[in-house]
């Protein structure tokens, strides 16, 4: 999992926030028909439940995200990600710089990545952006570029194309809809050059 950066593959849900002075606590969950990371299923094509809690102070944030998983030949069934970073904007440019560490219930501490997300707001409601991740242990890069457009009434479309170094290309295209400030829907096709395309439906809630 990568914390949703400036450019998201789906419409970002705006979770409820409880402010205590300058500290904001956000929490929510996503129900999805398949947990996809860089085009590859992390649940063997099965559904996933993905709760999170995040604390923010100014532009700084830290959080915990989790999901059920299922990998061939592995006893791991739960992934827990710890992440932290800083996000802000300068004019039309938004940026998000962070670090995420990935843990599993049986194999333990897997790995970590430095993360960078950039997004530029273009005229007429369009956005263009890029996400970059670097695993400092394996020295592997992953990067993607994407674009999105939000129509009136909460409907948005977006697409992404990326590459994981030494592995595969991945891409997706889909649409999201904000039902209300607490609920959003997303329907998306994911594909890679080493797997078949997958249609994934998700619903995200804020509390």
C-alpha positions in Angstrom: 0.0 0.0 0.0 1.1 3.6 -0.7 -0.6 6.4 1.2 -2.8 8.2 -1.2 -0.6 10.9 -2.6 -1.5 14.0 -4.6 -2.8 12.0 -7.6 -5.1 9.1 -6.5 -6.3 6.3 -8.7 -9.7 7.0 -7.3 -11.6 9.9 -5.9 -10.2 10.6 -2.5 -12.6 10.2 0.4 -12.5 13.1 2.7 -12.8 11.3 6.1 -14.2 12.9 9.2 -11.7 14.9 11.2 -11.7 15.7 14.9 -9.7 18.7 15.8 -8.0 19.1 19.1 -6.2 22.5 19.0 -4.0 22.1 15.9 -4.1 18.3 15.8 -6.6 16.5 13.4 -7.5 12.8 13.6 -8.9 11.1 10.5 -10.2 7.6 10.3 -12.1 5.4 7.9 -12.2 2.2 5.9 -12.4 0.9 2.4 -14.2 -2.2 1.2 -12.9 -3.4 -2.1 -13.5 -6.4 -4.3 -9.7 -6.9 -4.8 -6.6 -5.3 -3.1 -4.5 -4.1 -6.0 -1.0 -2.7 -5.6 0.8 -1.5 -8.8 -1.5 -3.6 -10.9 -1.0 -6.9 -8.9 -3.6 -8.5 -6.6 -2.5 -8.8 -3.0 -5.5 -11.0 -2.0 -5.5 -13.6 -4.8 -8.5 -11.9 -6.4 -10.5 -11.9 -3.1 -12.2 -8.9 -1.4 -10.4 -6.8 1.2 -11.3 -4.6 4.2 -8.8 -1.7 4.7 -9.2 0.5 7.8 -6.9 3.4 8.6 -6.2 6.0 11.3 -4.2 9.2 10.6 -3.0 12.1 12.8 -2.1 15.4 11.3 -0.4 18.5 12.6 -0.1 21.3 10.1 1.3 19.7 7.0 2.8 16.8 8.9 1.0 13.4 9.2 1.4 9.9 10.5 -0.9 6.9 10.3 -1.6 3.2 10.4 -3.3 1.4 7.5 -4.2 -2.3 7.3 -5.6 -4.9 5.0 -6.2 -8.6 4.7 -3.8 -10.3 2.1 -3.3 -13.7 0.5 -0.1 -14.6 -1.4 0.7 -17.9 -3.1 2.9 -20.1 -0.8 2.7 -17.7 2.2 0.9 -17.9 5.5 0.6 -14.1 5.8 -3.0 -12.9 6.1 -2.7 -9.4 7.4 -0.7 -6.4 6.2 -0.1 -3.4 8.5 1.5 -0.2 7.2 3.0 2.5 9.3 3.6 5.8 7.5 4.5 9.4 8.1 5.3 12.5 5.9 4.6 16.1 5.0 2.1 17.4 2.4 1.5 21.0 1.2 0.9 23.0 -1.9 2.5 26.0 -3.6 0.2 27.7 -6.0 -1.1 25.0 -8.4 1.5 22.5 -7.3 0.7 20.0 -4.5 3.3 17.7 -3.0 3.5 14.8 -0.6 6.8 13.5 0.8 6.7 10.5 3.1 8.0 7.1 4.2 6.0 3.9 4.7 7.0 0.6 6.4 5.2 -2.7 5.6 4.6 -5.4 8.2 2.9 -8.9 7.9 1.4 -11.0 10.6 3.7 -14.0 10.0 6.8 -12.8 8.1 7.0 -9.6 10.1 8.9 -6.5 8.9 9.0 -6.7 5.1 10.4 -3.5 3.8 10.0 0.2 3.5 9.8 2.9 0.9 10.4 6.6 0.5 7.5 8.2 -1.3 7.0 11.3 -3.4 3.8 12.6 -4.9 3.4 15.7 -7.1 0.2 17.0 -8.6 -0.5 20.1 -10.8 -3.9 21.6 -11.0 -4.7 22.5 -14.6 -7.5 24.6 -16.0 -11.1 23.4 -16.3 -10.8 20.9 -13.4 -8.1 18.7 -14.8 -5.1 17.4 -12.8 -1.8 15.9 -13.8 0.7 14.2 -11.4 3.3 11.6 -10.7 4.1 9.2 -7.8 7.6 7.8 -7.1 8.6 5.1 -4.5 12.1 3.9 -3.7 12.8 0.8 -1.6 16.2 1.7 0.0 16.9 -2.0 0.9 16.4 -3.6 -2.5 17.2 -0.4 -4.3 14.1 -0.8 -6.5 12.2 2.2 -7.9 8.5 2.4 -8.9 7.1 5.4 -10.6 3.8 6.3 -12.3 2.2 9.3 -14.1 -1.5 10.0 -14.2 -4.3 12.4 -15.0 -7.7 13.1 -13.7 -10.8 15.2 -14.2 -13.6 16.0 -11.8 -17.1 16.8 -13.2 -19.9 18.6 -11.4 -21.9 16.6 -8.9 -18.9 14.6 -7.5 -18.1 12.4 -10.5 -14.5 12.1 -11.5 -12.4 10.0 -13.9 -8.7 9.2 -13.7 -6.0 7.1 -15.3 -2.5 6.0 -14.3 0.5 4.4 -16.0 3.6 3.1 -14.1 6.6 0.9 -14.0 8.2 -1.1 -11.2 11.9 -1.4 -11.9 13.0 -4.9 -13.0 9.4 -6.2 -12.8 6.4 -5.0 -14.8 4.4 -2.1 -16.3 1.0 -1.4 -14.8 -1.9 0.9 -15.6 -5.5 1.6 -14.6 -8.5 3.7 -15.7 -11.7 4.3 -13.9 -14.4 6.5 -12.4 -15.2 7.6 -8.9 -18.3 9.2 -7.3 -18.7 11.0 -4.0 -22.1 9.9 -2.7 -21.8 12.3 0.3 -18.9 13.7 2.4 -18.6 10.4 4.2 -18.9 7.9 1.3 -17.3 7.5 -2.1 -17.5 4.8 -4.8 -14.9 3.7 -7.3 -15.0 1.4 -10.3 -11.7 0.7 -12.0 -9.9 -1.6 -14.5 -6.4 -2.6 -13.5 -3.9 -4.3 -15.9 -0.2 -5.1 -16.3 2.0 -6.6 -19.0 2.3 -9.9 -16.9 -1.3 -10.4 -15.8 -4.9 -10.2 -17.1 -7.0 -7.2 -16.6 -9.1 -6.9 -13.4 -12.3 -4.9 -12.7 -12.3 -3.7 -9.1 -15.1 -2.0 -7.3 -14.6 -0.1 -4.0 -16.5 1.8 -1.4 -14.8 4.1 1.1 -16.3 5.4 4.3 -15.3 8.2 6.7 -16.3 8.2 10.4 
